[in-house]
Amino acid sequence: MALMKTWYEPEEVEAKFGVKKALVLEWVKEGLVRCERDGKKILCVNIDDVKLEMEALVRKG
């Protein structure tokens, strides 16, 4: 089993995958993407959840 990074900072998601940070944070707010927090600050998000939301956007066209 290959070990892959599954948790990224929102800024990393924007830089690496091209998904705007604001959109990622909106998905977190809606409960669509899991995250790790420090108080109210979002430290990192689950990239598998982000990829699922990206696929849903593509399907909507």
N, C-alpha and C positions, 0 to 999 in steps of 0.2 A: 504494500500500500504506500503510495507516494504521499509525503507530507507537504501540504500546500498552505500558504498563508491564507487565512480566512477572515481575519479582522484587519481593517484598514482605517486610518484616520480619514475623516471626510475630505480633507484636502488631498490626500493620496488618491482617493476614488476619483476626484475631479481630474487630477493630473494623469493618472494611469488609464482610466476608462472613459474619460470625456463626459462624465455625468456631473452636471453642475452641483456644487455643494448645497445650494439652496434646495434643490430638488431632493437630494438625499436626505436632508434634514426634514423636509416635508413628509417623506415616506416614513421616517422615524416617528414623527409626530402623529401620523395616521396609524401607527402600529404595524406597518407593512415590513419594516426593516428592524431587526434587532440591533441593539447597541449596548455599549458599556459606557457608564456615566461616572462622573465625579461631581456629585451634587447635581446641578442643572447642566453642566458642561458635558457634551457628548465627546467622548475620547476616541471611540472607534465604532465602526459598523460592520455587520456581517456581510461579506461580499457575495455570498451565495444568495442572500435575500435581495441584494441590489441587482444581481444578474437576473433574478426572476422578474423584478419590476421592469428592468430594461426590456426583457423579452415581451412582457405584457404591452409595453408602449409600442414596440415594433408590430405586434399583432393588430393593435388598434389602428395603426397606419396613419 
